[in-house]
Amino acid sequence: MIKKILFVAAMVSSLSLVAQQPDYYLLKTYHFSKNEQEAKIMDYLENAYVPAMHSIGNETVGVFSLLGNDTAEMKKVFVLIPGKDLGKLLETEDELANHDMHLKSGADYWATAHDQPAYDRIESSLLKAFHLHKTFKKPNLEAPMKDRIYELRSYEGASEKLYRKKVEMFNEGGEIDIFNDLNFNAVFYSETLVGAHTPNLVYLTTYENMDDRNKHWDAFRNAPAWKVLSAKDEYKNTVSHIDISFLIPADFSDI
């Protein structure tokens, strides 16, 4: 009986430790220039990549198109994969490269000729959730996927010190709390561990539509708590560059 109690206690302790660990996120960006490339990428993601990811234990895979892809010079598709186990997340691509169902279902994508590439390049970033927002959350929205607007933001810092002050501003400073109070439906807030634009933080907020998005940001800019926080000298000049991408989730996206 005592052994059983100790075993249960150890299991509870282990589960508690896992729950305390922050999420990691693999963010893949497919860059392409032709509409036919987008069709091939999306077909591959829907019929091969996402099903295979589900089969190897990655239950949640977000797939998003960039708003305005049809007219943009450089078009993009984003894939977001959350996970608790960093090692497993890093091994995902190798596992898929030897996954029979994935290779068969994605044969058209995998067999693309060298002079007819399915994409121009793939940019991958590894992110770690903020310590005061450790886990991703699926958005609580009612609009159909095609009508939703997701906003992916990247904030860079002119120095590592200034960047870390901006991360602090989100966490201890209370910026996340303001977003929560205004119901921004954030999926995640994170630091970039490996990527092309470090030092930078990345976060994703979600809305029913663009009008809903604009109303939320008007409310944010006018929020008394934000006016107090943004006026603090310690948090001034902490952002040197901002990239904003408006995304539309694919019908088959898990997020």
N, C-alpha and C positions, 0 to 999 in steps of 0.2 A: 504493500500500500504506500509505504514511504517512497519507494523508488518511483511509483507512478506519479505521486505528487511532485517529486523533484523533476521528473520528466516533463510534466505539464508546465511547471514553473519555468523551466528552461525554454520551452517552446514559446511561452508568452513573452519572456524576456527577449528572445530572438526576433519575434514578430514586432515587438515594440521598437527594437533597434532598427529594423528595416523601415518601419514607418517614420522614424526620425531622420532617415537619410534623405537628402535632396534628390530630386529628379535630375537626370541628364537628358539632353535633347540633341538628336542628330538632325540638323536642318540642311537639306539638299536643295540646291537651286539649279534647275535645268535651264540653261541659256540657249536660245535658238533664234533663228531669223526668218524661217519660212513657216507658213501656216500648216503645210503638210507634215512638218516635223512635229508640231504640236499634236496633231491627230495621232501620229505614231507613238509619241510619248504617253499620251493619255490612255490610249488603247492598251499599251504595255502596263501602265500602272494599275488600271482597273482589272485587267484580266490575268495578269501574271504577278506583278510585284506585290500588290496589297494582299491578294489571297495567299501567296507564299509567306508573306510576313505573318499573317494570322496563323498559318500552319506551324510556324516555328516559335510561336509564343508571344509575338508582338501584337497584342490585341487592338491597339489603337494606332492608326496611321492617318495623318492628316494630309490631304492633297488639295492644293489651291492653284488657281490660275491668277495671273496678274490682271487687274482691271485695265482694259484697254489693250490687251494683247494683239487684237486684230489690227490696230493702227500703230503700235509701238515699233520703233526701229529694232530694238533688242527686246525680244519677248522672253517671258519667264514662266516656269511652273515650279512650285515649291512643294516639298515633301517634308513633313515633320514627324519624327519618331521619338516619343518619350520612353524612358526606361529608368529603372532603379539600378540595374546592374550595368556598370560602365563597361566591364569586360565583354559582356554579352552583346552590348550595343556596338562595340567596336568590331566584333566578329561577324556581325550580321551580313555584311557584303560578301565575305568569303563563304558563309554558309549558303547564301542564295546562289552563288556561282556554281555550287554542286548540288542544287536542289532540282530534281528531275521535273516536277510539275512546273516549277518556275521557268525552267529552260524550254520546256515544250510549249507552254502557253505564251511565252514571250519570244518564240523563235523568230518572228518577223523583225522584232527590235534587235535581238542579239545578232542576227545574220545580216544586218545592214551593211551595204557595200561601203568601202572606204571613201568613195567619191559621192556617196549619197547619205551622209551621216544623219542620224536621228536627232542630233543636237549639236550645238557648236562647242559647248563645254559644260561640265558639271562642277559647281562650286559647293563644297561641303564645309559646314561649321559644327563644332562641338560646343554645346552650351551647358551650363550648370545653373540650376534654379537658385534664386535668391534664398538666403537662409530664413527669411521671414515669409516666404511664399514657396514652400518646398515642393509642392506637387501641382501638376497641371490640372486644370478643370475644364470639362466640356462646357461650352456656352449654353446658357439657359435661354434659348431663343425660340420664337414661334414661327418666324418667316420661313418659307421654303429655302433650301440651300441656294438656289439661283438668285434670290433676292438679297441675301445677306451680304454684308460688307465686313471683312476682317481687316484690321489695320496692324501691319507689322512695322515696328519702329526700331531703329538702331541709333543709339547715341554714342558718339565717340568723344574722347577726352583729349585735350592738348598735351596732357602729361598723365602719368600713371596716378599721381597724387590727386589731381583734379578728377580723374575718372572714378577713383575710389570714393571721393566725396559725393559724386552723383549716385553711386550705388548706395552709399549710406543715406542719402536723401530719400531714396525710395524706401529703404528699410526702416532704420531708426528714426529718420526724419519724418516719416509718416505719409509719404507720397502714395504708397500703395493703399493706405487707409482711405485717402481721399478718393482714389479710383473705386475702391470697394463701396464707399458710402454713396457714390453716384452711379453705382451699378453698371460699370464698364464691361462686365462679363469678360474679364481677362482670362486667357487660357494659360499664360505663363509669363513670368518675369525671370530674366536670366543674365548671367555673365558669360561672355564668350571666352572659352578656354583656348580654342584653336580656331582661327579664321583669318580672313583677309583684311579685316578692318580693326584689329585690336589696337589699343584697349577700347572695347565697346560693350555696352549692354544691349540686350534685345528683349522686346516684349510684344505680346500679341493681344489686342483687345477686339471685341466683336460686337456687332450691331445688327438690328433688324434690316436696316437699309441705310443709304447714305444720309438721308434726312435725319434719321435717328442718330447717326454718328455725329453730325454737325451739332445737333442739340446737346449731346453729351459733352462735346468739347467746349461749347459755349458755357455750359454749366460749370465745367472744370475751371475755365479761365476766370469765372466770376465767383468761384467758391471762396468764402472768407478764409478757410483753412489754407488754400493754395496761395492766396495773397500774402498771408503771414509767412508761410514757409519759403516762398520764392523771394521774399524781401530780405531774408537772412544773409548777411555778408559771407558766411562760411560756405554757402552754396552757390554763390555767384560765379559765373564764367566756368562752370564745371562741364559744359557741353560745347565742343568746338564744331561738331558737324552732326546733322540729323538726316537720316534716310527714312522716307516713309513710303511704304508700298501698300496699296489697297488690293486686297485679295478677295476672290470669290471661291468658296469651297466647292469641290466637285461633288456631284450627286452621290458618289460612292465613298466620299471622305468619311472617316470616323469622327472627325472633329468639326 
